[in-house]
Amino acid sequence: MHVDVSISTVYDSTSNAVVCVDVQASELLRQEMSLVKERMGHGDLSLDAYSQVWDQCYAQVLFVPSQSRFTRASLASKKERIESLEKRLEVVDP
């Protein structure tokens, strides 16, 4: 599947990182919903219902930046949880 995405990049001098912002998330979500619906034989799902399921699934995993991978939240150490939350804050508030 080909997705056209508009991304703007901003350099964050405090973390020496390039941060991607302004991703056309609603279009990506619409395309993902369509693909899931087609492949799993689901009927129409509202954006709220899809978002609720997505949030529940996403809550079960967490990204560990030092290892550049996702892991099950239930298996993560306290240090990994803190590291993951710090990274989320960096992304939200560059």
C-alpha positions in Angstrom: 0.0 0.0 0.0 1.4 3.4 -1.0 0.7 6.3 1.4 1.3 9.9 0.5 2.3 11.7 3.7 3.1 15.4 4.3 5.8 15.7 6.9 7.4 18.8 8.2 10.7 18.5 10.1 12.0 20.7 12.9 15.4 20.6 14.4 15.4 20.4 18.2 18.7 21.8 19.4 18.2 20.7 23.0 18.0 17.0 22.1 20.0 17.2 18.8 17.2 15.5 17.0 15.1 16.1 14.0 11.4 15.9 15.0 8.7 15.1 12.5 5.5 17.0 12.8 2.3 17.6 10.9 1.8 14.1 9.7 -1.6 13.7 7.9 -2.7 11.3 10.6 -6.4 11.3 9.8 -5.7 10.2 6.2 -3.4 7.4 7.4 -5.9 6.3 9.9 -8.7 6.3 7.2 -6.5 4.1 5.0 -5.6 1.7 7.8 -9.3 1.4 8.8 -10.2 0.6 5.2 -7.5 -2.1 4.9 -8.4 -3.7 8.3 -12.1 -3.7 7.3 -11.4 -5.3 4.0 -9.0 -8.0 5.2 -10.9 -8.9 8.4 -14.4 -8.7 6.9 -15.6 -6.2 9.4 -18.5 -3.8 8.9 -18.2 -0.1 9.2 -16.5 1.0 12.4 -16.8 4.6 13.7 -13.6 6.5 14.2 -14.4 6.5 18.0 -14.7 2.7 18.1 -11.5 2.2 16.1 -9.6 4.7 18.2 -10.8 2.9 21.4 -9.5 -0.4 20.2 -6.3 1.2 19.0 -5.7 2.8 22.4 -6.3 -0.5 24.2 -3.8 -2.3 22.0 -1.3 0.5 22.2 -1.5 0.5 26.0 -0.2 -3.1 26.0 3.1 -2.2 24.3 5.7 0.4 24.9 8.6 1.7 22.9 12.1 1.4 24.5 14.3 4.0 22.9 17.6 2.6 24.1 16.8 -0.7 22.4 14.9 0.9 19.4 12.1 -1.7 19.8 8.7 -2.2 21.2 8.1 -4.6 24.1 5.1 -5.7 26.1 4.3 -3.1 28.8 3.8 -5.9 31.3 7.3 -7.1 30.8 9.1 -3.7 30.9 11.2 -2.7 33.8 10.6 0.5 35.7 13.6 2.0 34.0 12.2 1.1 30.6 8.8 2.6 31.4 10.4 5.9 32.6 12.6 6.0 29.4 9.6 5.4 27.2 7.5 8.1 29.0 10.4 10.5 28.7 10.6 9.9 24.9 6.8 10.4 24.6 7.1 13.7 26.3 10.0 14.8 24.0 7.8 14.0 21.0 4.8 15.8 22.4 6.7 18.9 23.6 9.8 19.4 21.5 
